[in-house]
Amino acid sequence: MRGVEAFRVQGGSPLIGEVRVRGAKNSVLKLMAVALLAEGRTTITNVPDIMDVDIMARLIERLGASVTFDRAARRLDIDVPAELEQRADYDLVRQMRASISVLGPLIARLGVADIALPGGDAIGSRGLDMHLAGLERMGAKVTSEHGYVLASAPERLKGAPIWLDFPSVGATETLHMAAVTADGTTVIDNAAREPEIVDICRMLTAMGAQIEGTGTSTLTITGVPTLTSTTHRTVPDRIVAGTWAVAAAITGGDVRIVDADPQHLDLALDKLTAAGAEVTGEPDGFRVRMTDRPTAVDIVTLPYPGFATDLQPQFIALNAVATGMAMVTENLFESRFKFVNELIRLGADVRIEGHHALVRGRERLSGAPVVATDIRAGASLVLAGLVASGETLVTDVHHIDRGYDSFIPDLQRLGADIERIPAPIDEAV
């Protein structure tokens, strides 16, 4: 049913109140894959109730494990048998790029993996070259045919030095999950440093892995024979927290964002301060208050600890109603500006030149029908709708449901005039 629904937004209400952040989408999906590395029951808590968790749960069950999701408690129990299936089929993998994260655990546990090439958001090319080259450095034989990646290492993977050309989150995840039970020591240089990578390392360490350099650009992993199941709490979702922070600022609101770590959002919160928001830290999160129209701020996306690409669309929406003009530079995904055409339908003044977006702020936007093209673009269109005159109808909201837990109820509690409705007939067909 979610695929044929829409969000109807009536602009004009500042967001006021408190909102709670759940576990990170970009962490929990990988933690579910990590669970495959150990026989027995692994429990993951602080799990967001989002579509991508359901998709990953079905994939893991297809591989032979059983998954129980207590939605009220936001707890996942994953029971992993002694024997797993090696094949991750296209019908599930195509729905979500994070499905590729089972590659590392399967080749580590079974010595073989057969994974369909993944799908996911339409935000640009995210090749698997570094994943596969790293596995080959560790002794795996990797081929690709008929839309599947076939990897095998019947004699176990061997520790090796690996240099990543780019600090890829996905490649870092695949390779250090594969390395934890390899023979010898693997050193991954130019590794990604995102909080979600740190979260995975902490869970692996609790399972018995030997990892040094967590949170740095060099990970040293000494392989161990086996891992054991564990219980782990998912790190808060910094992108969701950042979305709420922008929502407070763009609507001229006052929002406490709890169960969030402001240290994971240093640059984004600095930019909000530069835009005129009052940002204050609190014991359980932080607060964002905006009393005037925001000032436009320049943004340049970079790997963590640089400005997160997943917050770039939200800041374009903020700049669209700010005073002045700002340049937004996207260095990670070439199709990330795809949603801008939808924002222009709301009256935004945005000009795209290559990987730059020049945004001239306007005093107000005007409601119109728009289409969510990916998770963050969809959320950003909702934010723009909150400050547009009249009604904004956001369709293809299944993208937003993939990444935001309780998005509409949370917005309603903050005072937004928004509801989920059946999509118009021409959109649902």
N, C-alpha and C positions, 0 to 999 in steps of 0.2 A: 504493500500500500504506500510506503514511503516514496516510491518512485513516481507516483502520480499525485503528489501533494505540492503545495506552494505555501509561501509565507506572505501574508498580507500585512504591510507595515504602514501605519499612519504616523507621519512625522510630527515633531514639535514638542515632545516631552523629554525633559532632562532625566537622566538616569540617576536615581538616588537610592542608597541603601547598601546592602552587603551581599556579596556573591562568593560562593565557595568554589575553589578550583579542585578538580579531581586529578587522577593520575594521567601521566603524559601518554598520548596516543603513540608518539614516536619512540616511546620506551616500551610500553606494555606489549606491543605486538612482537617485539624482539625478545622480551622476557619469556613470552609464551614459547618461542622457538628454543630459547636456552633450556627450558624445562625438558626438552627432548634429549638432552645430553645425559640425563641421569634416570635410571630405573627407579620407580616408586612414585609417591605422591608429592608433587610440588604445589605450594599454595602461593598465589600472588594476590596481594591486597591493594586497596586504593585503585581499583580497576574502573576506568570510565565505561559507561554504558553507551557504546557507540557501535555503528554498523561494522566497522573494521574489526572489532574484537569478535563479533559473531562470525565474520568471514574467516578469520584466522583460526577460530575454534573449530570450524567445519574442516579446514585444511588439516589441522592437527589430528582430528578424529579420523580423517581419511588415511592418515599415516599409521593409524593403529592405536593411538592414545585415546583416553576418554576425558571429556572436559565437562565440568559442572560449574555453571556461572550463577552465583547467588547475586542477583541484580540489586536487591535491597541492601545487602552488606557490601556490595562491590568487591566480591571475592571470587577468584577462580581457583578451582582445584583441578589439577591436571595429573591424571594417573598414566604413567608411562610404562609400557610392558618391556619385557626383556628383548623382544623382537619387534622391529618397526618395518613398515613398508618403505620402499626407497623412492617411490614415484609421487610427485606432486603435479596433479593434472591441471590442464589449461583452464577448465571451466571455473575453478576457484582462483588460480594464480592470476588470471587475466583481470580480476576485479580489483586487485590491490598489489602494488609493487612490493610492499613489505613481505609478501609471501616468499620472496627470494631468500629471506633470512633463514629458512629451514635448510638451505644448502650446506652451510657450515656444520650444523649439528648432525645432519644425516651422513655426511662423508666422514665425520669424526666417529660416529657410533657404528656405522655399517661398512665403511670403506667404499661406499658407492652412493650416488645420488642421481636422480633423474628428474629434473625440474623444468617445467614449462617456463618459457621466457615471460616475464611479468608484464602487467599493465599498470593501471593507476591513474593519477592526475595527468591531464594534458597540459603540462607546464614546460615541456622540453625534453631533450634527450638526456637519459641517464644510463649510459651504457654499463655493461658488466665487465669490461675489459680488465679493470684492476682487480676485481674479485677473482677472475679466472687465472690471470697471470700470477697472482699471489699463491693460489692453490697449486699451480704448476711448479712454482718455486719450492713448495713443500712436498713435491714428488707426485702430485696427482696427475693423472692423464685426463685431459678435458677435451671434449668434442661438442659440436653443436649440429644438430640435424632435426629436420621436421618440426622446428619451433621449440625444441627441448635442449637444455644443457645436460650433457652426460659427463659426470665426473666419477673417477674411480681411483682408489688407492688401496689395493688389496693387502699391501705390506705395511699399512698404517702410514699416516702422514709423518714427515720428518721436519723437525724444526729448521728454520732458515731465516736469514736476514731478508727483509722485504722493505723496499722503498716505494711509497705511494707517490705518484706524480702530482696528485692533488689530495688534500685531506678529506677524502670521501667518507661520509658517514657509513654508507652501505658496505663499502669494501672493508673498512675498519671492523665493522661488526662481523661480517662473514669470516674474515681471516682470524680474528682473535677467538671466535667461537670454535673454529676448526683447530686452532693451535693448542687449546687447553689440554687436549689429551694426545697431542703428537709426541713422537719420540724426540727428546732434546729441547732446545731453546729456540724460540722464534722471537725476532726483534722486528717490530713494525715501526718504521720511521715515517715522519710526516703523517702520523695518525690523526684522525678527527678527535676533537676534545669536547664535544658537546656534553651537556649534563646527562643526556640520555646514554651516551657511551659510558660515562662514569657509573651510571645506574646499572648497566649490564655488567661492568667489571665487578661491582660490589656484589651482585647476585652470584656471579661465577666464583668469586672468592669465598662466599658463604658456602658454596657447593664443594669447595676443596681445591679450586684452581689456584695456581701460583702466578700472580700478575704483579709486576712492578711498573711504576710510572703512570698509574691511573690519574687521569686528568691532565696529562702532559702529551706532547707530540711524539713521544717515544714509549711504546709499550713493549715490555719484555715479558714473555710468557714462557714459563718452564712447564713442559707437559707432565701430566700426572696420569697414572694408569686408568683411574675411574673417578667419576664425580658422584656425589650423593645429593638426593633431593633436599629441598629447603623451603623456608617460608620467607617471602620478600615483599616489601612495600614499595610500590611504584612511586618514582619521583613525581612531584607536581608538574603539571603541564604548563611550561613557561609561555608557549604560544597562545594558549587559551587565556592565561593571566594577562599577557600583553594585549590580547584582543579586548578584554574587559577594560584595561587601562585606557586604550584608545576610545572605547565606547563612552567612558566617563568624560574624556576630554572633548570629543567631537560634539556631544550633546550639551555641554556646559553643565555637567552633573557633578555628583559627589559620591564616590563609590569606594567602599572598603573591599579589598580583594584578599580573602583569607585562604589559608592553606597554600600559600604561594611563596616562592623564594625570590625576593627582589634582586639578589645577587646574580641570578640567572638572566636578568633583564637590564643590566647596568646601562648599556648603550640606549636601549629603547626608552627607558625612563629618563635618561639624560635628555633625549630628544623631546620627550613630552614636556620636560621642564623648560627647555628652550622655546617650545611652542606656547608657553605661558601657563602650563598646569602647575598646581601645587602638589608635589609628590612627597609623602612622608612615610617612613618605615614604621611598622608596628610589630609587636612580638610574634604575631601569627600571619604576617603578610605585609600589605602596604595599602595606602589610601591615595586616590587621585581625585583632585578637585579642580574644576575649571570655572572661572567666573566671567571671563571675557572671550571674545572670538579668538581662536587660536592664531598663532603666527606661523607662516609656512616654514618648514625645516627641510634641509637637504638630507638625503639618505643615500648611503652606498652599502649594498649588501656584500658580505664577506663570510667565509666560514667562521664558526665560533672561535674566539670570543668577539668576532665582528658582528655587525648588525644582521639579524636573522632574515633570510629571504622569506620565511613564512609570515613575517610581520610587515613586509613591504606593501602588500595591497591595502592593509589597514591604514598605513600612513599616507598612501596616495589618496584614500578617501578623506583623511583628516586635512591634507593639504588642499583638497578640492574646495573646502569651505573656509580656508584660512585667509588671513590678510597677507598679501604679497605673493611671491612666486618662488618655487623651489624646484630643484633638480633631483630626481630619483634615479639612481644608477643600479641596474641589476646585473650582477657579475656571475650568477650561478646557473640560472635557467633561462634559456633564450625565449621561451614562450610564456613567461610569467606575466607579461603585459597583455595577454590575450583578453583579460576581463575589462580592460580600459574602455573598449568600445561599448560595453554595457554601462559603465559609469558615465560615459559621455551622453548616453540616452537620458540620464538623470540631470543633464545640464552641466556636467563638469567640463572644464577647459583643460584638456590634456593633449599634448602633442608628443608622439613617439618618434624618436630618432635612434635607430639601432637599439642599443641596450640602455638608452636614456629616456626618461619621461619628464618633460617639462610641464609642470602643473601651475596654472595661474588660479589662485583662489577666487571663488565667487561668494557673494554674501549668502546666497541660498541655492539649493538644488530644487528640482521639480520632480515629483513622483511620476513613475512610469513603469511598465512591465519590463523586467530584466531577467536574464538567465545566468544562474551560477555555473561557472565553467570549471571550478575546482573547489576544494574545501575552503581555502583562505579567501579566494575571490568571492565565494558565496557569502561568507561572514562579512566581508567588507561592503558588499552591496547592501546587506541588511543595515550596517552602520550608516551608510549613506542615506538609506531610506528613513532612518530615524531622525535625520535633520532636513529631509526634503519636504516641501509643501505638498499637501495632498497625499495620495495613496501610491505606494510602491508595491508591486507584486513580483516576488522573487520565485522563479520556477527552477526545476532541476535541483531541488533542495536535498536530494539524497546525498549530494556531495557534502553539504554542511553536516548532515547526520553522520557521515563517516568520521568526523573529527571533533564534534562538540556534543558533550553530554548535557542534556536538559537545557538546551540553548533557549528555546522559546519560554519554558516556565521561569527560567532565571531572568530573562529580559522582562517578563511580565511582573515578576516580583520587584524589579527595579523601577517599575512605572512605565515601561514601554507599551505603546498601543500596537500590539502585534499578535497575530494568531496564525495557526496552521490550518489550512483549508484544502479541500480537494482542488487539484489543478484544473484550469479551464479545459474543456473537452479537446480542443485542438492541441493542447500541450500534453494531454494524457495519452493520446493515440500514438 
